[in-house]
Amino acid sequence: MAREHPLPPSAASLSASMRDLGYSLETAVADLIDNSISAGANEIKIFCDLSGDTPILCIIDNGCGMVEDDLIAAMRHGTANPKLPRKATDLGRFGLGLKTASFSQCRSLTVVSSRDSAICGAEWNLDLIDNRDDWLLNILDQEEIRALPYVDHLPSTGTIVLWRELDRLFEDETGTKRDEIVNEKLDVLERHLSLVFHRFLAGEIKGRKISIFVNGHPVEEFDPFCRKNSATQLLPEEIVHVGGAVVTMQPYILPHHSRLSPSEYLFYQNRSDFISNQGAYIYRGGRLMAWGDWFRLVPKGEATKLARVRIDFPNALDESWTIDIKKSRARPPHAVRERLRQIIAKITDRSTTVHRGRGQKLFQEVEAPLWERYADSGGIRFEVNREHPLVLSLRSKLDDAGERQLLMLVESIGHALPVEMIYSDYSLHPKEFGSGAVEKEELIRRLEALRVVLYGPEGGNSAGFRDVAKSIRIFENRADILENYISEHFYE
């Protein structure tokens, strides 16, 4: 009969393995903020101090705090059974986040907590664990606690997490280069927090509005659905029942970039590329877990780049969604995937319509557009309009051979249109596309040349000239110059 032989893991080996679970600075800090929110905090302050001999990163909250027994339990690895029911407001799962997230960035983790001004503290030090090959938790006395940095910032009830020996943060750099790397990471951190906790920052989660500060700078919420813009389309909400729990699915269609104000466009483009960040946004308890993925139901592309689907599920479904320790990966259960597949079909048509409608509008703005669009059995193609007044004017001045050459040139321009390059540039930089600045004097010279081509040195029709000028779109954003020129050179 087989007999059991316990093999306790080496503390040194396990601690080293825990450091390489794939956390980045921003996902590690977000994991600790989850604990603060679960503890009822509404103000969370993050400090990264590089000025001293030993750089420090600390997170301070005004949550419910802990007494010593609670603190020791929190410092224990795997304190929570992920299968057990939890409060709906609990953003944790495994009871590992505090330790694994911290050890991914530092070798010394200190937690000090206060409840009604009664302070306690404990510390994990990986050097001590490695040397002794044992999990030895240091319980700090009051004198040791008072000597800790930033402990004077701790409110009468709340918790401070101190990271020291930040060996992963600096990437083996020192001096100015080290500070540059850290500042870049702090910028990424702030952007990450502004997205992951945007519903808490905006006060959308009832009774759980929070404020987050990074080195004194308030983190502004980033709404990936652009809901403050009246052009954002809100599609009907869908509800799916999974194992007795409710999953809500809210589709959005973002506005065409032309409907965004300059400040809105910069805000969204700086924080997320429109194409790469299309897809489902998965929330558990109001906290964003994963985003920018269609789960292989449809490839990312221009047709769906304005489409977003907000999916909310309760923590009771964590196992169904295969939530990982870092809370950075989620896979929808079958019922949700099937409903999402149906939603994608609807929002793809709506997202495409936003772009197509804008394109049709550009064609409808003038009676004779310079380009014509054809959609037939041979596919979709664009050709220069041979009946455009500018083309007709040139044709009238040429003999038969010259006219044939002009029409061949017009046809060649249509066939040689660099569609792939236009698509690539427009997808990545829609606001900058075709917006090169032209000086006023050059625009006037072009208007003069256009008038001479159409009408000769004298005469002409102001309405017709205006239509032709608009159709070639050189003067699209300088209507004032166009109108001034017409008032000065046309007299009917």
MIROTI-975701 format. One record per residue (C-alpha): x, z, y. Coordinates in Angstrom, 3 decimals, m for minus. Layout:
N
REC X Z Y
REC X Z Y
...
This chain:
492
REC X Z Y
REC 0.000 0.000 0.000
REC 1.346 m0.953 3.395
REC 2.294 1.867 5.704
REC 2.272 1.883 9.489
REC 5.534 2.073 11.366
REC 5.156 2.406 15.168
REC 7.588 0.336 17.222
REC 7.379 1.508 20.839
REC 8.691 m1.172 23.205
REC 11.957 m0.681 25.011
REC 11.109 0.518 28.499
REC 14.008 m1.455 30.010
REC 12.967 m4.682 28.261
REC 9.301 m4.287 29.113
REC 9.979 m3.554 32.768
REC 12.132 m6.694 32.993
REC 9.400 m8.789 31.368
REC 6.782 m7.457 33.782
REC 8.799 m8.799 36.686
REC 8.385 m12.413 35.627
REC 4.636 m12.924 35.402
REC 4.706 m15.545 38.154
REC 3.670 m13.587 41.231
REC 4.609 m14.859 44.674
REC 4.804 m12.539 47.668
REC 1.325 m13.537 48.833
REC m0.367 m13.122 45.427
REC 1.391 m9.782 44.918
REC 0.243 m8.411 48.273
REC m3.277 m9.746 47.693
REC m3.387 m7.820 44.400
REC m2.601 m4.582 46.248
REC m5.197 m5.331 48.912
REC m7.750 m5.577 46.086
REC m6.999 m1.924 45.321
REC m7.467 m1.004 48.973
REC m10.833 m2.747 49.160
REC m11.949 m1.157 45.875
REC m11.015 2.208 47.428
REC m13.385 1.542 50.343
REC m10.747 0.751 52.987
REC m11.820 m1.198 56.063
REC m8.403 m1.373 57.715
REC m5.228 m2.516 55.940
REC m1.864 m2.715 57.676
REC 1.137 m4.560 56.254
REC 4.611 m3.972 57.652
REC 7.804 m5.765 56.701
REC 10.759 m4.057 58.365
REC 14.145 m5.759 58.083
REC 15.865 m3.786 60.822
REC 17.161 m0.869 58.763
REC 19.891 m0.608 56.169
REC 17.236 m0.785 53.449
REC 14.496 m3.353 54.219
REC 10.976 m2.163 53.451
REC 7.560 m3.704 52.915
REC 4.625 m1.334 53.017
REC 0.852 m1.558 52.811
REC m1.226 1.188 54.413
REC m4.989 1.565 54.030
REC m7.645 4.033 55.088
REC m9.458 4.066 51.741
REC m10.673 7.113 49.851
REC m7.157 8.269 48.911
REC m6.122 10.053 45.711
REC m5.312 13.517 44.498
REC m2.226 13.936 42.300
REC m4.003 13.450 38.950
REC m5.611 10.224 40.222
REC m2.250 9.030 41.549
REC m0.482 9.633 38.244
REC m3.260 7.750 36.449
REC m2.952 4.874 38.916
REC 0.826 4.696 38.321
REC 0.302 4.511 34.552
REC 0.465 1.013 33.050
REC m2.783 m0.434 31.757
REC m5.028 2.365 32.948
REC m8.198 0.281 32.677
REC m9.790 m1.314 29.639
REC m10.780 m4.821 30.836
REC m13.748 m4.867 28.451
REC m15.392 m1.749 29.874
REC m18.118 m2.056 32.542
REC m16.934 m1.451 36.105
REC m18.527 m1.002 39.480
REC m19.621 m4.299 41.030
REC m17.305 m3.574 43.970
REC m14.218 m3.106 41.758
REC m11.783 m5.997 42.312
REC m9.367 m4.882 39.567
REC m9.520 m5.489 35.832
REC m6.472 m4.543 33.763
REC m5.080 m1.529 35.613
REC m1.744 m3.362 35.874
REC m1.926 m5.002 39.293
REC m0.237 m2.280 41.326
REC 2.752 m2.142 39.015
REC 3.190 m5.780 37.982
REC 2.625 m7.109 41.500
REC 5.049 m4.595 42.991
REC 7.789 m5.011 40.384
REC 7.653 m8.787 40.908
REC 9.022 m8.191 44.402
REC 10.966 m4.916 44.334
REC 12.787 m2.427 42.111
REC 11.468 0.712 43.764
REC 7.724 1.365 44.050
REC 6.546 4.465 45.903
REC 2.914 5.408 46.414
REC 1.844 8.210 48.728
REC m1.806 9.110 49.054
REC m3.787 11.542 51.135
REC m7.287 12.904 50.729
REC m8.517 15.211 53.460
REC m4.874 15.648 54.592
REC m3.708 16.809 51.141
REC m0.736 14.528 50.389
REC 0.841 13.599 47.069
REC 3.432 10.999 46.098
REC 5.010 9.335 43.056
REC 7.708 6.728 42.495
REC 8.772 4.213 39.873
REC 12.429 3.158 40.044
REC 13.497 0.347 37.730
REC 17.175 1.322 37.909
REC 16.310 4.752 36.498
REC 14.092 3.197 33.818
REC 16.856 0.770 32.812
REC 19.514 3.506 32.672
REC 17.401 5.915 30.640
REC 15.370 3.242 28.767
REC 12.310 5.390 29.285
REC 9.278 5.412 31.559
REC 10.183 8.256 33.907
REC 7.829 8.684 36.843
REC 9.161 10.699 39.764
REC 6.611 13.083 41.276
REC 7.675 13.655 44.876
REC 7.607 17.027 46.587
REC 6.404 17.498 50.158
REC 9.882 17.345 51.669
REC 10.633 14.044 49.905
REC 7.302 12.654 51.059
REC 7.927 13.597 54.694
REC 11.312 11.807 54.588
REC 9.739 8.481 53.574
REC 9.477 5.663 56.125
REC 6.064 4.891 57.626
REC 4.509 7.998 56.079
REC 3.608 9.129 59.589
REC 1.289 6.083 59.769
REC m0.760 7.382 56.845
REC m4.245 8.532 57.937
REC m5.674 11.875 56.817
REC m7.392 9.976 54.008
REC m5.760 6.839 52.711
REC m2.834 5.397 50.755
REC 0.544 3.870 51.496
REC 2.453 1.642 49.066
REC 6.178 1.312 49.754
REC 8.344 m1.471 48.337
REC 12.092 m0.898 48.540
REC 15.054 m2.650 46.955
REC 13.382 m5.985 47.649
REC 15.697 m8.053 45.476
REC 13.225 m10.940 45.015
REC 12.166 m11.308 48.626
REC 15.454 m12.465 50.134
REC 16.532 m15.062 47.530
REC 20.101 m13.712 47.654
REC 20.437 m14.625 51.337
REC 21.736 m12.373 54.100
REC 21.761 m12.263 57.878
REC 19.869 m14.845 59.910
REC 19.077 m17.014 56.895
REC 17.499 m14.026 55.141
REC 15.278 m13.310 58.143
REC 14.193 m16.964 58.330
REC 13.183 m16.936 54.672
REC 11.207 m13.710 55.077
REC 9.449 m14.939 58.225
REC 8.414 m18.130 56.425
REC 7.069 m16.073 53.530
REC 5.172 m13.796 55.914
REC 3.582 m16.837 57.517
REC 2.495 m18.072 54.069
REC 1.265 m14.559 53.298
REC m0.933 m14.446 56.387
REC m2.455 m17.854 55.628
REC m3.095 m16.821 52.035
REC m4.823 m13.586 53.026
REC m6.906 m15.376 55.658
REC m8.342 m17.585 52.898
REC m8.535 m15.236 49.899
REC m10.290 m12.455 51.844
REC m12.075 m14.596 54.436
REC m15.532 m13.322 53.516
REC m14.419 m9.697 53.885
REC m12.656 m10.461 57.174
REC m15.785 m12.186 58.502
REC m18.052 m9.317 57.445
REC m20.059 m11.487 55.034
REC m19.834 m8.923 52.228
REC m22.457 m6.339 53.161
REC m20.945 m3.019 54.168
REC m17.397 m4.180 53.340
REC m16.002 m5.801 56.493
REC m12.245 m5.300 56.675
REC m9.399 m5.880 59.108
REC m5.908 m6.868 57.936
REC m2.782 m6.766 60.086
REC 0.645 m8.230 59.297
REC 3.332 m6.598 61.454
REC 0.638 m5.758 64.000
REC m0.827 m9.282 64.059
REC m4.509 m9.482 63.044
REC m5.281 m11.895 60.222
REC m8.017 m14.344 61.221
REC m10.432 m15.463 58.538
REC m10.192 m19.086 57.380
REC m13.521 m20.501 56.241
REC m12.791 m23.389 53.827
REC m16.375 m24.635 54.276
REC m16.217 m25.140 58.051
REC m19.656 m23.545 58.390
REC m19.448 m22.989 62.147
REC m19.504 m26.746 62.698
REC m23.069 m28.065 62.942
REC m22.019 m31.280 61.151
REC m21.184 m29.422 57.924
REC m23.858 m30.240 55.331
REC m25.337 m27.430 53.249
REC m26.779 m28.711 49.971
REC m29.319 m26.805 47.820
REC m27.963 m23.756 46.000
REC m27.876 m23.815 42.190
REC m28.199 m20.776 39.902
REC m26.841 m20.491 36.364
REC m27.499 m17.550 34.022
REC m24.545 m16.572 31.829
REC m24.924 m13.694 29.388
REC m27.585 m12.032 31.497
REC m25.510 m12.317 34.708
REC m26.191 m14.674 37.617
REC m23.702 m17.290 38.825
REC m24.546 m18.970 42.135
REC m23.207 m22.391 43.116
REC m23.382 m23.507 46.754
REC m22.235 m27.074 47.561
REC m20.959 m28.098 51.024
REC m19.947 m31.393 52.584
REC m17.399 m30.931 55.363
REC m17.713 m33.030 58.547
REC m15.833 m36.269 58.999
REC m12.644 m35.515 60.916
REC m14.078 m37.320 63.958
REC m16.748 m34.582 64.175
REC m14.158 m31.807 64.375
REC m12.899 m30.577 67.713
REC m9.115 m30.814 68.181
REC m8.780 m27.050 67.681
REC m10.952 m27.145 64.535
REC m8.997 m30.046 63.090
REC m5.635 m28.355 63.651
REC m6.991 m25.093 62.227
REC m8.109 m26.765 58.995
REC m5.301 m29.289 58.608
REC m2.621 m26.629 59.155
REC m4.100 m24.415 56.461
REC m5.239 m26.901 53.839
REC m4.879 m30.570 53.210
REC m8.374 m32.028 53.003
REC m7.778 m33.988 49.785
REC m5.772 m31.468 47.758
REC m8.145 m28.619 48.620
REC m11.393 m30.292 47.639
REC m13.170 m28.855 44.633
REC m14.680 m25.585 43.468
REC m13.930 m22.270 45.188
REC m14.327 m19.438 42.707
REC m15.279 m15.984 44.042
REC m15.552 m12.737 42.163
REC m17.115 m9.947 44.186
REC m16.584 m11.968 47.366
REC m12.841 m12.297 46.711
REC m11.507 m15.853 46.300
REC m9.824 m16.162 42.900
REC m9.027 m19.863 42.512
REC m9.723 m23.022 44.459
REC m9.015 m26.727 44.880
REC m9.931 m27.765 41.329
REC m12.649 m29.890 39.720
REC m11.643 m28.608 36.261
REC m10.985 m32.166 35.032
REC m14.609 m33.099 35.548
REC m13.650 m35.689 38.156
REC m10.280 m36.744 39.626
REC m9.495 m35.769 43.182
REC m9.817 m38.655 45.580
REC m11.045 m39.932 48.906
REC m14.656 m40.083 47.691
REC m14.831 m36.319 47.163
REC m12.297 m35.069 49.680
REC m14.972 m33.524 51.923
REC m16.776 m31.858 49.006
REC m16.563 m28.129 48.301
REC m18.578 m25.942 45.919
REC m18.630 m22.176 46.377
REC m19.149 m20.418 43.048
REC m19.868 m16.673 42.930
REC m19.789 m14.604 39.769
REC m19.785 m10.819 39.098
REC m16.857 m8.959 37.497
REC m19.006 m8.457 34.381
REC m18.128 m12.088 33.523
REC m14.342 m11.724 33.834
REC m13.761 m12.416 30.162
REC m16.017 m15.483 30.219
REC m13.971 m16.863 33.122
REC m10.598 m15.993 31.476
REC m9.331 m14.241 34.613
REC m5.569 m13.637 34.368
REC m3.600 m10.604 35.558
REC m2.595 m12.306 38.822
REC m6.230 m13.302 39.557
REC m4.957 m16.785 40.355
REC m6.577 m18.678 37.486
REC m10.191 m18.987 36.423
REC m11.926 m21.372 34.035
REC m15.721 m21.666 34.218
REC m17.797 m21.014 31.112
REC m19.499 m24.018 29.516
REC m22.882 m23.548 31.227
REC m21.260 m23.438 34.665
REC m19.085 m26.487 33.938
REC m22.118 m28.527 32.913
REC m24.057 m27.595 36.040
REC m20.958 m28.295 38.156
REC m20.738 m31.737 36.547
REC m24.276 m32.465 37.788
REC m23.519 m31.143 41.266
REC m20.376 m33.279 41.550
REC m22.418 m36.438 40.982
REC m24.664 m35.511 43.928
REC m21.980 m34.395 46.341
REC m19.743 m37.376 45.565
REC m22.461 m39.686 46.845
REC m23.009 m37.488 49.900
REC m19.288 m37.165 50.671
REC m18.835 m40.934 50.361
REC m21.810 m41.476 52.662
REC m20.121 m39.410 55.390
REC m17.152 m41.813 55.390
REC m19.214 m44.959 54.871
REC m21.648 m43.955 57.584
REC m18.776 m43.560 60.012
REC m17.452 m46.988 59.025
REC m20.855 m48.618 59.420
REC m21.220 m47.014 62.820
REC m17.947 m48.587 63.944
REC m19.234 m52.016 62.873
REC m22.621 m51.486 64.533
REC m21.168 m50.461 67.879
REC m20.445 m54.100 68.802
REC m22.399 m57.305 68.275
REC m19.401 m59.260 66.960
REC m16.894 m57.025 65.126
REC m13.387 m58.351 64.662
REC m13.455 m57.443 60.960
REC m16.195 m58.188 58.444
REC m16.833 m56.318 55.204
REC m17.983 m58.134 52.070
REC m19.226 m56.406 48.908
REC m20.102 m58.806 46.106
REC m19.377 m59.494 42.448
REC m15.764 m60.104 43.340
REC m15.384 m56.568 44.696
REC m14.993 m55.284 48.238
REC m12.875 m57.146 50.765
REC m12.315 m57.281 54.524
REC m11.774 m60.470 56.483
REC m11.168 m61.334 60.120
REC m14.433 m62.591 61.618
REC m13.969 m66.329 62.244
REC m16.920 m66.261 64.655
REC m15.420 m63.545 66.820
REC m15.308 m64.709 70.463
REC m11.542 m64.290 70.612
REC m11.057 m66.499 67.534
REC m13.580 m69.078 68.802
REC m11.861 m69.217 72.174
REC m8.490 m69.910 70.567
REC m9.982 m72.517 68.213
REC m11.525 m74.405 71.155
REC m8.101 m74.830 72.743
REC m6.434 m76.329 69.637
REC m6.457 m79.753 68.034
REC m7.530 m80.150 64.398
REC m4.111 m79.354 62.986
REC m3.725 m76.316 65.201
REC m7.209 m75.079 64.290
REC m6.415 m75.359 60.575
REC m3.235 m73.363 61.090
REC m5.122 m70.686 63.042
REC m7.773 m70.349 60.326
REC m5.058 m70.151 57.666
REC m3.432 m67.348 59.653
REC m6.771 m65.526 59.991
REC m7.416 m65.856 56.255
REC m3.878 m64.683 55.413
REC m4.237 m61.606 57.598
REC m7.357 m60.611 55.654
REC m5.702 m61.105 52.250
REC m2.507 m59.335 53.324
REC m4.275 m56.234 54.644
REC m2.077 m53.330 53.346
REC m4.992 m51.366 51.866
REC m2.870 m48.950 49.804
REC m0.664 m48.021 52.742
REC m3.649 m47.614 55.067
REC m5.399 m45.447 52.482
REC m2.336 m43.243 52.030
REC m1.676 m42.783 55.748
REC m5.318 m42.232 56.616
REC m5.815 m39.702 53.822
REC m2.857 m37.608 54.922
REC m3.119 m37.969 58.714
REC m6.612 m39.140 59.755
REC m6.395 m37.798 63.297
REC m3.053 m39.485 63.950
REC m4.065 m42.768 62.346
REC m4.012 m45.647 64.819
REC m3.844 m43.292 67.794
REC m0.543 m44.376 69.320
REC m0.572 m43.827 73.071
REC m0.421 m46.892 75.344
REC 0.436 m46.620 79.026
REC m2.227 m47.517 81.574
REC m0.210 m50.425 82.981
REC 0.170 m51.949 79.515
REC m3.588 m51.634 78.872
REC m4.329 m53.443 82.131
REC m1.903 m56.241 81.158
REC m3.697 m56.582 77.827
REC m7.088 m56.721 79.535
REC m5.822 m59.442 81.844
REC m4.452 m61.431 78.919
REC m7.746 m61.047 77.052
REC m9.751 m62.286 80.052
REC m7.529 m65.339 80.469
REC m7.794 m66.213 76.776
REC m11.591 m65.925 76.842
REC m12.480 m67.393 80.231
REC m9.403 m68.818 81.886
REC m7.962 m67.641 85.214
REC m11.402 m67.221 86.817
REC m15.000 m66.491 85.877
REC m16.395 m64.844 82.810
REC m19.239 m62.646 81.663
REC m18.812 m58.891 82.065
REC m21.149 m57.917 79.194
REC m19.481 m60.355 76.792
REC m16.017 m59.251 77.901
REC m16.963 m55.594 77.352
REC m18.195 m56.351 73.808
REC m15.031 m58.235 72.894
REC m12.806 m55.499 74.325
REC m14.676 m52.861 72.328
REC m14.536 m54.921 69.134
REC m10.728 m55.041 69.085
REC m10.633 m51.263 69.722
REC m7.420 m51.288 71.745
REC m9.350 m49.621 74.546
REC m11.482 m47.374 72.348
REC m10.387 m44.107 73.929
REC m9.832 m45.500 77.457
REC m13.313 m46.559 78.498
REC m12.517 m45.546 82.081
REC m9.745 m48.150 82.365
REC m11.948 m50.831 80.799
REC m14.869 m50.143 83.155
REC m12.631 m50.053 86.236
REC m11.099 m53.388 85.252
REC m14.542 m54.977 84.751
REC m15.780 m53.689 88.127
REC m12.732 m55.176 89.858
REC m12.651 m58.598 88.131
REC m16.284 m59.444 87.328
REC m18.848 m59.910 90.034
REC m22.165 m60.900 88.443
